[in-house]
């Protein structure tokens, strides 16, 4: 498997790119992302994981990226506290043969990265809408989740309250 893009993704999400396009640094663009590797990195960096379930053709996703992710303070907060992983559910890149499996939810084989991503989203959140965000700890346990919002304060509250709630437990 190719992990070069994933390693680059993790390196770049650990840095603060105040003036550059944030989405360019969180999207693996079709590479298969192995959650266990993400959890290992989160543990090593003492961060949470923010899975961003998206689609290349989802209009709401692009609006959130323009309105919320373009905000420098939100980007900084994300980069300081999370390993951010963007998973496109409509990605048609073929999975490696050893990862092809039968879907739990549909009568078909999971053969593409996008099919694997949507199966992972449903397993994790019991939801299959996009955009959708799942905050997970380094053990892969779901802490919080939410769907679309164009309100940056509401999104910041989601991020901060999720971490605070988890740290109190």
C-alpha positions as CSV (number, residue, x, y, z in Angstrom):
1,X,0.0,0.0,0.0
2,X,1.1,3.6,-0.6
3,X,1.4,5.5,2.6
4,X,3.5,8.4,1.2
5,X,0.5,10.6,0.8
6,X,-0.8,9.7,4.2
7,X,2.5,10.5,5.8
8,X,2.6,13.8,4.0
9,X,-1.0,14.4,5.1
10,X,0.0,13.9,8.7
11,X,3.1,16.1,8.4
12,X,1.2,18.9,6.8
13,X,-1.7,18.8,9.3
14,X,0.8,19.1,12.1
15,X,2.0,22.5,10.7
16,X,0.3,25.9,10.7
17,X,-0.4,27.1,7.1
18,X,-2.0,30.4,7.9
19,X,-2.1,31.8,4.3
20,X,-2.5,28.6,2.3
21,X,-5.6,26.6,1.3
22,X,-6.3,24.4,4.3
23,X,-8.2,21.8,2.3
24,X,-5.1,21.2,0.2
25,X,-3.5,19.8,3.3
26,X,-6.1,17.6,4.7
27,X,-7.4,15.7,1.7
28,X,-5.5,12.5,0.7
29,X,-7.2,12.7,-2.7
30,X,-8.1,9.1,-3.3
31,X,-5.5,7.2,-1.3
32,X,-6.9,4.6,1.1
33,X,-6.6,5.8,4.7
34,X,-6.2,3.1,7.3
35,X,-7.9,4.3,10.5
36,X,-5.5,2.4,12.8
37,X,-2.5,4.3,11.4
38,X,-4.4,7.6,12.0
39,X,-5.2,6.5,15.6
40,X,-1.5,5.7,16.2
41,X,-0.5,9.1,15.0
42,X,-3.1,10.8,17.1
43,X,-1.8,9.0,20.2
44,X,1.8,9.9,19.3
45,X,0.9,13.6,18.9
46,X,-1.6,13.6,21.7
47,X,-4.4,14.8,19.4
48,X,-7.9,13.9,18.5
49,X,-9.0,12.7,15.1
50,X,-11.5,14.7,13.0
51,X,-12.9,12.6,10.2
52,X,-14.4,14.8,7.5
53,X,-16.8,12.7,5.4
54,X,-17.2,14.6,2.2
55,X,-17.8,14.1,-1.5
56,X,-16.3,15.7,-4.6
57,X,-19.7,16.7,-5.8
58,X,-21.3,17.9,-2.5
59,X,-22.1,21.6,-2.7
60,X,-22.5,22.0,1.1
61,X,-19.0,20.7,1.6
62,X,-17.5,23.4,-0.7
63,X,-19.5,26.1,1.1
64,X,-18.2,24.9,4.5
65,X,-14.7,24.8,3.2
66,X,-15.1,28.4,1.9
67,X,-16.8,29.8,5.0
68,X,-15.5,27.8,7.9
69,X,-12.2,26.3,6.9
70,X,-10.9,29.5,5.4
71,X,-11.1,31.1,8.9
72,X,-7.5,31.3,10.2
73,X,-8.4,30.8,13.8
74,X,-10.5,27.7,13.0
75,X,-7.6,26.3,10.9
76,X,-5.1,26.9,13.7
77,X,-7.4,25.3,16.3
78,X,-7.9,22.3,14.0
79,X,-4.2,21.9,13.2
80,X,-3.2,22.3,16.9
81,X,-5.7,19.8,18.3
82,X,-6.7,17.3,15.6
83,X,-5.4,15.0,13.0
84,X,-7.8,16.0,10.2
85,X,-8.6,13.3,7.6
86,X,-10.9,14.0,4.7
87,X,-12.6,10.9,3.3
88,X,-14.5,11.3,0.0
89,X,-17.4,8.9,-0.2
90,X,-17.6,9.2,-4.0
91,X,-14.0,8.5,-4.7
92,X,-13.7,5.9,-7.5
93,X,-10.1,4.9,-7.0
94,X,-9.8,1.1,-6.8
95,X,-9.0,-0.5,-3.5
96,X,-6.0,-2.8,-3.3
97,X,-7.3,-6.4,-3.9
98,X,-6.5,-7.4,-0.3
99,X,-9.0,-4.8,1.0
100,X,-12.0,-5.7,-1.2
101,X,-14.7,-7.1,1.0
102,X,-18.5,-7.7,1.1
103,X,-20.5,-4.7,2.3
104,X,-22.5,-5.1,5.6
105,X,-25.2,-2.7,4.3
106,X,-25.6,-3.4,0.6
107,X,-25.5,-6.6,-1.5
108,X,-22.2,-5.8,-3.2
109,X,-18.5,-5.9,-2.8
110,X,-16.6,-2.8,-1.6
111,X,-14.1,-2.2,-4.4
112,X,-13.4,1.5,-4.3
113,X,-12.0,3.9,-1.8
114,X,-15.3,5.8,-1.7
115,X,-17.3,2.7,-1.0
116,X,-14.8,1.8,1.8
117,X,-15.1,5.4,3.2
118,X,-19.0,5.3,3.3
119,X,-18.9,1.9,4.9
120,X,-16.5,3.3,7.5
121,X,-18.7,6.4,8.1
122,X,-21.8,4.2,8.7
123,X,-19.9,1.9,11.0
124,X,-18.6,4.8,13.0
125,X,-21.6,7.2,13.1
126,X,-24.6,5.3,11.8
127,X,-25.0,8.1,9.4
128,X,-24.3,8.4,5.7
129,X,-24.9,12.1,4.9
130,X,-22.2,14.6,3.8
131,X,-20.6,16.8,4.9
132,X,-20.3,15.0,8.2
133,X,-17.8,15.3,11.0
134,X,-16.7,12.7,13.5
135,X,-14.4,13.4,16.4
136,X,-12.6,10.3,17.6
137,X,-10.0,9.6,20.3
138,X,-6.8,7.7,19.7
139,X,-8.6,4.4,20.5
140,X,-11.1,4.9,17.7
141,X,-13.9,5.8,20.1
142,X,-16.5,8.3,18.8
143,X,-16.6,11.4,20.9
144,X,-18.9,13.7,19.0
145,X,-20.4,14.1,15.5
146,X,-22.3,16.7,13.5
147,X,-23.4,17.5,10.1
148,X,-23.5,20.6,7.9
149,X,-23.3,24.1,9.4
150,X,-22.4,27.4,7.7
151,X,-22.1,29.1,11.1
152,X,-18.4,29.2,12.1
153,X,-19.2,29.9,15.8
154,X,-21.4,26.8,15.9
155,X,-18.6,24.8,14.4
156,X,-16.0,26.1,16.8
157,X,-18.4,25.3,19.7
158,X,-18.7,21.7,18.3
159,X,-15.0,21.3,18.3
160,X,-14.2,22.9,21.7
161,X,-17.1,21.4,23.6
162,X,-16.3,17.9,22.3
163,X,-12.8,18.1,23.5
164,X,-13.8,19.6,26.8
165,X,-16.5,17.0,27.4
166,X,-14.1,14.2,26.6
167,X,-11.3,15.5,28.9
168,X,-13.8,15.8,31.8
169,X,-14.8,12.1,31.5
